[in-house]
């Protein structure tokens, strides 16, 4: 499950600032998600930098990962 939380000024425009989407494993460290209202799948990649910091790459953005991956 991928939990997405809208933050900042734009979060006030979202009717549901916290959304959860199922993840489907497609390969090593690569998953896909498709929100209920979407027609296509979105790739989601988890990776770790040399510093040890973990990130999630989705929709052209790569914020730090929060929480654990359980699939």
OpenMM code with the backbone's topology and positions (N, CA, C; nanometers):
from openmm import Vec3, app, unit

residues = "UNK UNK UNK UNK UNK UNK UNK UNK UNK UNK UNK UNK UNK UNK UNK UNK UNK UNK UNK UNK UNK UNK UNK UNK UNK UNK UNK UNK UNK UNK UNK UNK UNK UNK UNK UNK UNK UNK UNK UNK UNK UNK UNK UNK UNK UNK UNK UNK UNK UNK UNK UNK UNK UNK UNK UNK UNK UNK UNK UNK UNK UNK UNK UNK UNK UNK UNK UNK UNK UNK UNK".split()
positions = [
    Vec3(0.0855, -0.1169, 0.0000),
    Vec3(0.0000, 0.0000, 0.0000),
    Vec3(0.0903, 0.1235, 0.0000),
    Vec3(0.0593, 0.2182, -0.0842),
    Vec3(0.1322, 0.3447, -0.0900),
    Vec3(0.0429, 0.4522, -0.0309),
    Vec3(0.0908, 0.5180, 0.0731),
    Vec3(0.0162, 0.6286, 0.1343),
    Vec3(0.0799, 0.7585, 0.0884),
    Vec3(-0.0019, 0.8457, 0.0286),
    Vec3(0.0437, 0.9740, -0.0227),
    Vec3(-0.0234, 1.0830, 0.0587),
    Vec3(0.0577, 1.1741, 0.1139),
    Vec3(0.0049, 1.2830, 0.1949),
    Vec3(0.0409, 1.4156, 0.1297),
    Vec3(-0.0599, 1.4931, 0.0908),
    Vec3(-0.0372, 1.6260, 0.0342),
    Vec3(0.0043, 1.7201, 0.1471),
    Vec3(0.1081, 1.7993, 0.1210),
    Vec3(0.1590, 1.8928, 0.2203),
    Vec3(0.1661, 2.0337, 0.1625),
    Vec3(0.1831, 2.1310, 0.2480),
    Vec3(0.2013, 2.2679, 0.2020),
    Vec3(0.0705, 2.3345, 0.1642),
    Vec3(0.0802, 2.4491, 0.0980),
    Vec3(-0.0390, 2.5277, 0.0649),
    Vec3(-0.1376, 2.4539, -0.0254),
    Vec3(-0.0884, 2.3686, -0.1144),
    Vec3(-0.1777, 2.2975, -0.2048),
    Vec3(-0.2599, 2.1895, -0.1347),
    Vec3(-0.2175, 2.1465, -0.0180),
    Vec3(-0.2914, 2.0442, 0.0559),
    Vec3(-0.4321, 2.0929, 0.0911),
    Vec3(-0.4464, 2.2226, 0.1125),
    Vec3(-0.5778, 2.2776, 0.1466),
    Vec3(-0.6769, 2.2643, 0.0309),
    Vec3(-0.6251, 2.2470, -0.0912),
    Vec3(-0.7124, 2.2335, -0.2082),
    Vec3(-0.7591, 2.0905, -0.2296),
    Vec3(-0.6969, 1.9967, -0.1617),
    Vec3(-0.7300, 1.8549, -0.1767),
    Vec3(-0.8451, 1.8174, -0.0839),
    Vec3(-0.9513, 1.7554, -0.1369),
    Vec3(-1.0591, 1.7113, -0.0476),
    Vec3(-1.0120, 1.6007, 0.0472),
    Vec3(-0.9203, 1.5169, 0.0015),
    Vec3(-0.8615, 1.4103, 0.0837),
    Vec3(-0.7099, 1.4238, 0.0758),
    Vec3(-0.6464, 1.4956, 0.1692),
    Vec3(-0.5012, 1.5155, 0.1613),
    Vec3(-0.4200, 1.3870, 0.1829),
    Vec3(-0.4801, 1.2853, 0.2428),
    Vec3(-0.4121, 1.1563, 0.2600),
    Vec3(-0.4860, 1.0524, 0.1766),
    Vec3(-0.4109, 0.9882, 0.0861),
    Vec3(-0.4693, 0.8860, 0.0003),
    Vec3(-0.3852, 0.7601, 0.0085),
    Vec3(-0.4492, 0.6451, -0.0055),
    Vec3(-0.3790, 0.5172, -0.0087),
    Vec3(-0.4101, 0.4477, -0.1400),
    Vec3(-0.3045, 0.3909, -0.2004),
    Vec3(-0.3179, 0.3218, -0.3280),
    Vec3(-0.2478, 0.1869, -0.3186),
    Vec3(-0.3090, 0.0813, -0.3700),
    Vec3(-0.2426, -0.0493, -0.3710),
    Vec3(-0.1184, -0.0464, -0.4594),
    Vec3(-0.0149, -0.1189, -0.4179),
    Vec3(0.1083, -0.1332, -0.4964),
    Vec3(0.1157, -0.2752, -0.5496),
    Vec3(0.1619, -0.2882, -0.6727),
    Vec3(0.1833, -0.4190, -0.7338),
    Vec3(0.3317, -0.4300, -0.7660),
    Vec3(0.3971, -0.5350, -0.7176),
    Vec3(0.5398, -0.5538, -0.7457),
    Vec3(0.5572, -0.5908, -0.8929),
    Vec3(0.6510, -0.5220, -0.9603),
    Vec3(0.6784, -0.5493, -1.1006),
    Vec3(0.8209, -0.6001, -1.1198),
    Vec3(0.9090, -0.5693, -1.0270),
    Vec3(1.0482, -0.6120, -1.0344),
    Vec3(1.1174, -0.5769, -0.9045),
    Vec3(1.2463, -0.5974, -0.9006),
    Vec3(1.3238, -0.5689, -0.7803),
    Vec3(1.3238, -0.4186, -0.7514),
    Vec3(1.2561, -0.3788, -0.6453),
    Vec3(1.2501, -0.2381, -0.6070),
    Vec3(1.1564, -0.1538, -0.6919),
    Vec3(1.0876, -0.2157, -0.7872),
    Vec3(0.9966, -0.1416, -0.8746),
    Vec3(0.8543, -0.1933, -0.8545),
    Vec3(0.7641, -0.1003, -0.8343),
    Vec3(0.6235, -0.1322, -0.8152),
    Vec3(0.5413, -0.0443, -0.9081),
    Vec3(0.4135, -0.0722, -0.9149),
    Vec3(0.3214, 0.0115, -0.9923),
    Vec3(0.1966, 0.0336, -0.9095),
    Vec3(0.1342, 0.1479, -0.9305),
    Vec3(0.0109, 0.1802, -0.8607),
    Vec3(-0.0857, 0.2437, -0.9600),
    Vec3(-0.2128, 0.2257, -0.9346),
    Vec3(-0.3145, 0.2883, -1.0193),
    Vec3(-0.4308, 0.3290, -0.9305),
    Vec3(-0.4405, 0.4587, -0.9004),
    Vec3(-0.5536, 0.5054, -0.8217),
    Vec3(-0.6851, 0.4706, -0.8909),
    Vec3(-0.7911, 0.4613, -0.8159),
    Vec3(-0.9209, 0.4181, -0.8681),
    Vec3(-0.9681, 0.5033, -0.9858),
    Vec3(-0.9368, 0.6320, -0.9864),
    Vec3(-0.9843, 0.7202, -1.0937),
    Vec3(-0.8865, 0.7310, -1.2111),
    Vec3(-0.7758, 0.6558, -1.2082),
    Vec3(-0.6744, 0.6637, -1.3138),
    Vec3(-0.6948, 0.5551, -1.4190),
    Vec3(-0.6556, 0.5859, -1.5414),
    Vec3(-0.6664, 0.4892, -1.6501),
    Vec3(-0.5369, 0.4104, -1.6702),
    Vec3(-0.4252, 0.4671, -1.6265),
    Vec3(-0.2960, 0.4023, -1.6486),
    Vec3(-0.2236, 0.3782, -1.5164),
    Vec3(-0.1270, 0.2879, -1.5217),
    Vec3(-0.0444, 0.2566, -1.4056),
    Vec3(0.0689, 0.3575, -1.3947),
    Vec3(0.1117, 0.3843, -1.2722),
    Vec3(0.2236, 0.4739, -1.2452),
    Vec3(0.3354, 0.3932, -1.1804),
    Vec3(0.4584, 0.3995, -1.2355),
    Vec3(0.5687, 0.3286, -1.1715),
    Vec3(0.6094, 0.3967, -1.0407),
    Vec3(0.6487, 0.3154, -0.9453),
    Vec3(0.6964, 0.3629, -0.8156),
    Vec3(0.8261, 0.2882, -0.7870),
    Vec3(0.9351, 0.3626, -0.7683),
    Vec3(1.0656, 0.3013, -0.7448),
    Vec3(1.1190, 0.3438, -0.6088),
    Vec3(1.1662, 0.2472, -0.5336),
    Vec3(1.2279, 0.2733, -0.4036),
    Vec3(1.3783, 0.2559, -0.4188),
    Vec3(1.4549, 0.3495, -0.3634),
    Vec3(1.6003, 0.3366, -0.3726),
    Vec3(1.6671, 0.4037, -0.2530),
    Vec3(1.7941, 0.3707, -0.2347),
    Vec3(1.8717, 0.4233, -0.1224),
    Vec3(1.9983, 0.4879, -0.1758),
    Vec3(2.0290, 0.6086, -0.1265),
    Vec3(2.1522, 0.6759, -0.1629),
    Vec3(2.2689, 0.6198, -0.0821),
    Vec3(2.3910, 0.6538, -0.1211),
    Vec3(2.5093, 0.6094, -0.0471),
    Vec3(2.5073, 0.6564, 0.0980),
    Vec3(2.4348, 0.7636, 0.1250),
    Vec3(2.4234, 0.8163, 0.2613),
    Vec3(2.3334, 0.7300, 0.3487),
    Vec3(2.2585, 0.6372, 0.2848),
    Vec3(2.1645, 0.5530, 0.3579),
    Vec3(2.0225, 0.6060, 0.3552),
    Vec3(2.0037, 0.7279, 0.3097),
    Vec3(1.8700, 0.7877, 0.3027),
    Vec3(1.7889, 0.7200, 0.1925),
    Vec3(1.6636, 0.6846, 0.2229),
    Vec3(1.5771, 0.6159, 0.1275),
    Vec3(1.4778, 0.7135, 0.0655),
    Vec3(1.4494, 0.6895, -0.0616),
    Vec3(1.3583, 0.7753, -0.1360),
    Vec3(1.2579, 0.6908, -0.2124),
    Vec3(1.1460, 0.7532, -0.2474),
    Vec3(1.0461, 0.6892, -0.3336),
    Vec3(1.0281, 0.7816, -0.4536),
    Vec3(1.0422, 0.7268, -0.5736),
    Vec3(1.0295, 0.8057, -0.6957),
    Vec3(0.8947, 0.7743, -0.7598),
    Vec3(0.8126, 0.8791, -0.7751),
    Vec3(0.6774, 0.8630, -0.8305),
    Vec3(0.6351, 0.9945, -0.8935),
    Vec3(0.5805, 0.9870, -1.0133),
    Vec3(0.5288, 1.1063, -1.0828),
    Vec3(0.6334, 1.2157, -1.0990),
    Vec3(0.7564, 1.1777, -1.1276),
    Vec3(0.8615, 1.2766, -1.1522),
    Vec3(0.9147, 1.3431, -1.0270),
    Vec3(0.8784, 1.2927, -0.9113),
    Vec3(0.9266, 1.3487, -0.7844),
    Vec3(0.9890, 1.2382, -0.7016),
    Vec3(1.0828, 1.2760, -0.6173),
    Vec3(1.1501, 1.1769, -0.5337),
    Vec3(1.1648, 1.2279, -0.3909),
    Vec3(1.0563, 1.2256, -0.3136),
    Vec3(1.0657, 1.2680, -0.1739),
    Vec3(1.1282, 1.1575, -0.0885),
    Vec3(1.1808, 1.1938, 0.0281),
    Vec3(1.2316, 1.0901, 0.1200),
    Vec3(1.1188, 0.9949, 0.1560),
    Vec3(1.1548, 0.8681, 0.1663),
    Vec3(1.0561, 0.7663, 0.2015),
    Vec3(1.0282, 0.7723, 0.3511),
    Vec3(0.9013, 0.7615, 0.3863),
    Vec3(0.8614, 0.7564, 0.5264),
    Vec3(0.7935, 0.6233, 0.5490),
    Vec3(0.8248, 0.5570, 0.6562),
    Vec3(0.7625, 0.4285, 0.6844),
    Vec3(0.8345, 0.3135, 0.6183),
    Vec3(0.7742, 0.1962, 0.6292),
    Vec3(0.8388, 0.0759, 0.5776),
    Vec3(0.7644, 0.0218, 0.4581),
    Vec3(0.8342, -0.0571, 0.3802),
    Vec3(0.7745, -0.1212, 0.2640),
    Vec3(0.7290, -0.2598, 0.3040),
    Vec3(0.6005, -0.2850, 0.2940),
    Vec3(0.5461, -0.4165, 0.3255),
    Vec3(0.4577, -0.4599, 0.2103),
    Vec3(0.5083, -0.5508, 0.1306),
    Vec3(0.4290, -0.6015, 0.0171),
    Vec3(0.4255, -0.7514, 0.0209),
] * unit.nanometer
topology = app.Topology()
chain = topology.addChain("A")
for resn in residues:
    res = topology.addResidue(resn, chain)
    for name in ("N", "CA", "C"):
        topology.addAtom(name, app.Element.getBySymbol(name[0]), res)
